[in-house]
């Protein structure tokens, strides 16, 4: 593992961690609302430890979302698009999940375009458009990763990771889901999640499976977080990506 460094990729600041000196696979992971790129960057160390010799095949990239939340009392917090938290909480409390699932958040199109630009920069530094890509995120970052995988301007990722995600833009997503028929999806969600309800995670999983996508769905008794089992299982999925790439030994 090489030392983490901070750099600008596209129009986003990023933390970049290489598992070795000659990475071939890009892993781009988006943090959740109110966090920053510092939040999920430690995942790289855990994955590298679990991957062993295979870690050298990976470059881990953690972009910082474009919106600063200092005015909301979160000086270090960032967001991919603005969220009315009171409105979200009221919808969750009233179980108005369909409303949340159908809604296209204002700003998601710009967030997707910004992330796509960063992904293209990451690929350009490795092997260009042919660079294998793993894309994922937590919470709002998971929604953005899904949206970019479906409606972005890059080839479908080799693995999609959904930590505590949910459905938004459902009608737009459903039109594009066949794009991910060759993409394994790892999804995890806590059954006690008070922010993005477990029922929404189940609905997302069913939507993907109904289209024929391969989904490894992991539920756990816990809140809005990433549990240890999710880290282990995503490391196994990463190893599978490395093993499926020509010239990369499993």
N, C-alpha and C positions, 0 to 999 in steps of 0.2 A: 504494500500500500504506500502510495506517495502522499506527501503532505497536501492537505486541502488548500486550494487557492481560490481567490475571488477574482472574477473577471466579468466583463460585459459581453454577452452573447446576444446578438440582435439588439433589442432595446431594453433588455432585462439584465440586472445584476444577477450573477449566479455564483454558487459555491460548487466547485468542481473537484472531484476526488477520483483519481485513477487507481485501479486495483493493481496495476503493473505498468511497465514502461511502454508497452505496445498494445493499448486497448483497441478493440475492434467492434465492440457493441456499446451503443449509447443507452443509458438508462436515465430518463428524465422524470423527476418526481416533483409534483406541485403541492405546496403546503395548503393548509386550510385558512378560512377566514379568521382574521385577528392574530395570526401567527406570522412568521417570517421564514426566509430560507434557512435560518438557523435551526428551526424546529425539527425538520426531518433529516437534516444532513447527517446526524449520528447513525441513521440507518445504514449508511455506506459502510461504516466500520463493522457493524454487526453482520451485514451480508458478506463482506470480504472475509471475515473470520469463518463464516459458515461455508463459503465457497472453496476455501483452500487454494489449491493451485489454479483453479478455474478463474479466480478473482482477477487475474491479470488480463483477462479478455474484456473487462468492463471499464467504462468511464461513467461515473455517476454525476449527474448534473441536477442541482437544486435551484431553480429560478426563484427570484423574489418578485412577488406580485406587484403590479404597478401602482395601486392605490394606497396612499398613506392614511392611517386611521388615527393619527395624533389628535385631530379635532374631536374625536369621540372618546378621548381619554386613554387611548392605546398608543403611546408614543413609538413603540417598536412594532406595532401591528400593521399588517398589510392585507389587502383584499384584491381578488381578481375582478370583482365587480361589487358595487354597493349592495348591502342587504339591510332591509328594515327589520331589525331583530324583534321588535315588538310585534310587528305584523306576522312574522314567521312563527313566533311563540303562540300567538292567538290562533293561527291556522292549525298548528300541531295540537293545541289543547282541544280545539273543536273537531279534530280528526278530519279536517278538510284537505285530505291528502291529494285528491284528484285535482284540486285547484293548484296545489304546489307542483304536481307532476306536469300539468299542461302548460304552465306559465313559462314564457321565455324571459329570463332575467334581463333587464336593461343593462347593457354593457357586456353581455357574454360574447357578442360577435367581435367586439374589439379585443376582448381578452383572448379569444381563440386566434385571431390574426397575430397578436403579439407573441403568443406561445409558439405558433407555427413558424414565425420568423426566427425565434430562438432555436427551435428544433432544426431548422435548415442550417443555421450556423454551427450547431453541434455536429451535424452530419458532415458538413463541409470540412471540418477539422479532422475528421476520421477518414472514411472512404467514400465521401460524397453520398449521392442518393441511395447507393446500394448498402449503406451502413445499416445493420440490423438495429431496430429500435424497440426498447421497452418503455412504455409510457404509463404513468400512474399518478395517483395523488390521494390525499386525505380530505374528506368532507367536500368543501367547495372546490378544492383542487382535484378531487376525484371526478366531480361533475364536469369540470373543464377538460380533464383528460379524456373522458368519454366523448364529450362534444367535439374535441379536436380530432379524435380518432375517427369519428363518423363524418365530420364536415370540414376537416382540415385539408390542406393542399399537399400532403405528403402521403406516401404509401402506408397502408395499414400496418400497425405495429406488430412485432412478433409476439408480444405479450402485453396485456392491458391489466393494470392493477387498480382495484377499487377498494380503498380503505374507507369504510363508513361513508359511502356515497349515497346518492339518491337519484331519482328521475326528475329532470326538468326538460322542457322542450320536447315532450313525448312525441307529438305528431311529427316533428321534424326528425327526431331520432329514428322512429320506426321506419321511415322511408329509406334510411341509409344503413340499417343494421346488417344487411347482407354483405356489406363491405368487410365485416369482421368475421366472416365464416371460417377463415383460416387462422384466426387469432384466438389463442386460449385466453380466458379471463379468470383472474383471481379476484374474489370478492369477499370481504369480511365485514361483520357488523355486530356490535354489541346488542344483546336483547334488551338491555336497560337504558339504551341511548335516549336521553331526554331532549336532544337537539334535532337530530334527524331520525325519525321513528324507525324501528325495526321493520314495521309493516311496509315502509317504502323500500327498504332493502330487498325484501321478499318480492315486491312488485317488480323491482329492477331485474332481479334474477330470473323471474318468470318471463319477463319481456324478452330477455336475451335468449333464454332456453327455447322459447316458443318460435324463435327465428332459426333455431338450429345451432346456436353458438355453444361452445364448450365452456362451461362455467364451473370452477372449483369454488363452491360457496362455503364459507366458514363462519358459523355463528358462535358467539361466546357470551357467557354471562358477564356483562360489564357495561360501562357507559360509552361515551363518545371518545374512543381511543383506538390504539393499535395494540393488540395483545401479543404476547411472545410467540404463540403458535402461528400467528399471521406472518411474523418475521421469518420463522423457520420455513414455512410453506412457500413464501415468496422466494426465499433463497433456493429452494428446490426447483421452483419454476424457472428462475434465472439460469440454474445449471442446465435445465432442459433446453433453454434457448441456445446456450453455448454449445451444447452437444449436437444441436441440429444444424449448426452453421458449417459449411464446407471449410475444411482447413483448421477447424477448432476441435480439439480432442475432448471427448466427454470425461 
